[in-house]
């Protein structure tokens, strides 16, 4: 078990609906990381930007981007997390993929599709919350709009890290900042949010604000706000243990059964 987890956040300006170009972009960004890390977090729909043109960018679980993720994870000896458009059984999914260096792969389908943009008309919503164990850390990965729904993220599994990958627009960035901090506080876990920057093909602007909060809701990163950046942050298991034992707020959480 690793008592510390070194995580790299990649805040980038995605290339609109061009998986090949985005894979090359992330190749360069990842290769430029100068230190060994355990986990690298990419934004939502990292191969295309947040598009409703699913048919033009969709891949399969045997496609080039999944192959790239597996190859890259093995090459750099670190896990990779990010979402992309996947076609499966005649449905499209906004699917978060996590690939470990040993080739182990898991996925989470975005539960809350973004109705304001019509995502629910194109993409099939997921029905299962996923918790995975990596190097002794229990990690809960979620996607963008999921951030607005605290019940779905509620820490009933005793996870250590909550991760959101996103294309969250600048016009509502205050909500992103506030909700990331709130999810960390209420779940007494580290909370990581990785968002993109720049303009997409629909001329929506994204301002980044990628961040890492500790179990008390204190921001522990220094990612710049509105420009491309790579940030490496170290998470400490002892920090979680200390404050969960000292404060133990999670023992007082409400009990409920979630029906999907």
N, C-alpha and C positions, 0 to 999 in steps of 0.2 A: 504494500500500500504506500502510495506517495503522500507524505504529509504536506507537500506543497504541489500545486499544479500551475505550470507556467502556460499562460494563454495569450495568443496573439490575435488582435482584432484588426481586420482589414476593412477600412473605410475607403471606398473607391467610387469613381464615376463610371458606372457601367455603360457598355456599348449596346445600343438599342437592338434587340432581337438578332444578335449575332453570337451564337454560342462559341464558335471557333475563335473569334477575336477575344471574347471574354476569358476563355481558357488560357489564351496566350498572355492576356493582361495579368491574370492571377499567377501564372507561371513566373512572370517577372517579379511580381510583388512578393511571392513566397520565397523565391530564390534570393531576394534582397534581405531577408531576415538574417541577421548576423549571429544569432544565438540559437541554441537548441531549445525548442519549445515542445510542450506536450500536446497542445490542441490549438488549431487555427480555425477562427470563425469568419465565415464569408456572409455577405448579405442575403436577403431573400431574392429568389429568382436570379441568382448570380450569373447565369448564362445569358440572360435576356433583358433584364429590367422587368418591372411589374407590368406585364402585357396581358391583354385579353385575346390576343391573336395566338391562342394556344397551338393551333394546328401548324403554324409556321415555325415554331421553335421546339415543339414537344419531342422528347426522346423516350426511349424505353429503358428498363433497368439493365439492359445489355448494351446500351448506347455508348457513344464516345465520351460523354461527360462523366458517366459512372466509371468507365474504364480509366479516364484521366484521374479521377479522385483516388481510385485504388492505387494507381501507379505512383501518384504524387505522395500519398500517405506512406507508402513503403519507402520511397526514395528519401524522404525527409525524416522518417521515423517519428511521425506525429499524426494524430487524428485530425480529420477535416470535417467541418460541419457547414452546410449551406443548403438552401432550397433551390429547386429547379422544376420546370414543367415536365411531368411524366405522363405518358399515355399508357394506359393499362386497362384491358377488358372493356374497350370502347368508352372509357372515361378519361378525363384529364384531371390531374391532381397537382396542386401546389405542394410538392413533397420535399420535406427536409430529409437530407441524407447525412448520416454520420458514417464515415469509413475510418477504421482503425489501421495502424501500420501492418498488422497481421492479416489484413484483408477482410476482417469481420465487418459486416455492414448491417446497419439497421435504418429504419425510416419512420418518419412521422408525417401523416397527412394533415395539413392545416385544418383545424377544426372549425374556426370561425372565418368563413369566406366573406370578403368585404363587399357587402351589398351596395354600398354607395357607388362603387365602380362597376357593379354588375358581375363581380367575381362568382357569385353563387349561380349565375346562369351558364357559366363556362366550366367551372371546376367543381368536382365532387368533394364535399366536405368529409374530413376524416371523422372517425368515431372512437378512436382509441388514444388515450394519453400514454406516452412512452417514457419510461425511466430507464436509463442504461448506466451500467457500472463500468467505469474506465479508470484504471490505475487506482482502484479503491475509492473513487469519487462517484457518488450517485448524481447523475445529471438529468435534468428535465428540459428538453428542447421544445420550443414553441415558435410560432411564426406571426410576426407583425400584428395584425388585428386581434389575435388572441390576447394581446396585452390588455385590452379593454375589459376582459372578463375574468375577474379574480377567482371566481369559483373553480374554473377550469384549471387554474394554476395552483390552487390551494395545496399546501405542503402536507398531504396526508401520508406520503410515502417516505418522509424523513430524508428528502433529497438534500444535497449540499449546494448545488449550483442550478440556477434557472437561466436559460439562454433564450433570447429572442433575436431572430434574424429578421430584417425588415427592409421595406421601401416605404418609409414613413415621410410624408410630404412636409415641407417647411411650414406651410400655413397652419398646421396643427402640431408643431414641434413641442409646444409647451406641455401638451398632454403626454407626449412621449417621455419627456424629462420627468414629469411628476409621477407617472404611472410606473416607470422603471424603479424609481426610488421606493414607491409604495409597495411594489411586489417584493422587494428585498426586505423591507421592514416587517411586513405582515407574515412572511414565510420564514423569517430568520435564516435566510440563505443568501449566498452571493447571487447577484442578479447582473447579467451581462446583456447589453443590447448593442447589436451591430447594424447600423443603418448606412445607406449609400449617400453620396453627394451628387451634385450636378443636375442636369435636366434630362428627362426621358423623351421618348418619341412623341408624347402627347403634350410636351412643353410644361409638365409639372416639375417643380423644383424641389430638390431634396437637400437638406442642410446638415446631414450627418448626425451630430450629437451622440455618437456612439459612446458608451460609458460602462463602467463597472462599479457597482455598489456593494458594500459589505453588509453583514447581517444587521447592522444598526442603521443602514441607509446612508452611510457616508461614502461619498464618491472617492475612489482610490486610483483612478486613472488620470491621464493628462492628455487625452485625445483632443486635438484642435477641432473647432466646431464645423466650419464650412469648407474644408479642403481635404483632399486625399491624405490619408495617414495610416501608418502601421504602428500599433502600440502593443507592447508586451507587458502583461500584468501577472503578478504572482499571487495566487490564492493560497491561504494558509488554513489547514485543517484545524489547527489549535485555536484559531480565531473563532471558528464555528463552535467548537466544543466549549470554549471558555464562556461565551455569552449565552449559549443555550442552557448551560448548567447554572449560570449565575442568575439569569432572568427567567428562563423556562416558560416563556409566553405560549409556546406551542401546546403545552399541556392543557391550556384553557380554551383551545379552539372549539368551535361548534362542530358537532357530529352530524353528518348528513349522508345520504346516499344519492349519488349523481346519476340521473337517468339520461342516457344519450339518445 
